[in-house]
Amino acid sequence: MKNKDLASEIISKQFWTIILLIISLVVSNGVWIWYINQFDFTTNETTLDGNGINNYIGNDGEINNGN
């Protein structure tokens, strides 16, 4: 019976460890989603004019990078 009690104890500890890890995963994902939703994301369009000069097209004007 001693071996059965030891096995039951190990399985019980593993079960609670897995439950704790699952709860930690759910909580950390929730915190990450809350954190990332604080920011506004924008997109910018960048085009290539064929001469090797990239133009940044946005609200702040145009930036030409060299040839």
C-alpha positions as CSV (number, residue, x, y, z in Angstrom):
1,M,0.0,0.0,0.0
2,K,2.9,2.3,0.6
3,N,3.8,2.4,-3.1
4,K,0.2,3.2,-4.0
5,D,0.1,6.1,-1.6
6,L,3.4,7.5,-3.0
7,A,2.1,7.2,-6.6
8,S,-1.1,8.9,-5.6
9,E,0.8,11.7,-4.0
10,I,3.0,12.3,-7.0
11,I,0.0,12.3,-9.4
12,S,-1.8,14.7,-7.2
13,K,1.2,17.1,-7.1
14,Q,1.6,16.9,-10.9
15,F,-2.2,17.6,-11.3
16,W,-2.0,20.7,-9.3
17,T,1.2,21.8,-11.0
18,I,-0.5,21.5,-14.4
19,I,-3.6,23.4,-13.2
20,L,-1.3,26.2,-11.8
21,L,0.5,26.4,-15.2
22,I,-2.7,26.6,-17.1
23,I,-4.0,29.3,-14.9
24,S,-0.7,31.2,-15.2
25,L,-0.9,30.9,-19.0
26,V,-4.4,32.3,-19.2
27,V,-3.6,35.2,-16.8
28,S,-0.4,36.1,-18.7
29,N,-2.2,36.0,-22.1
30,G,-5.0,38.3,-20.6
31,V,-2.4,40.7,-19.3
32,W,-0.6,40.8,-22.7
33,I,-3.9,41.4,-24.6
34,W,-4.8,44.2,-22.2
35,Y,-1.3,45.8,-22.6
36,I,-1.2,45.6,-26.4
37,N,-4.7,47.1,-26.8
38,Q,-3.5,50.3,-25.2
39,F,-1.7,51.3,-28.4
40,D,-3.0,52.5,-31.7
41,F,-1.3,51.0,-34.8
42,T,-1.0,52.8,-38.1
43,T,0.2,51.7,-41.5
44,N,2.3,53.6,-43.9
45,E,2.8,53.0,-47.6
46,T,6.3,52.9,-49.0
47,T,6.8,52.9,-52.8
48,L,9.8,52.5,-55.0
49,D,10.1,54.8,-58.0
50,G,12.3,52.6,-60.1
51,N,15.5,54.6,-59.7
52,G,16.5,53.1,-56.3
53,I,15.0,56.1,-54.4
54,N,12.4,55.1,-51.8
55,N,9.8,57.6,-51.0
56,Y,8.0,57.7,-47.6
57,I,4.4,58.7,-48.3
58,G,2.7,59.9,-45.1
59,N,1.3,62.9,-43.3
60,D,4.8,64.2,-42.3
61,G,6.0,64.7,-45.9
62,E,8.3,62.8,-48.2
63,I,11.7,61.4,-47.3
64,N,14.0,60.4,-50.2
65,N,16.7,57.9,-49.4
66,G,19.8,57.9,-51.7
67,N,20.4,56.0,-54.9
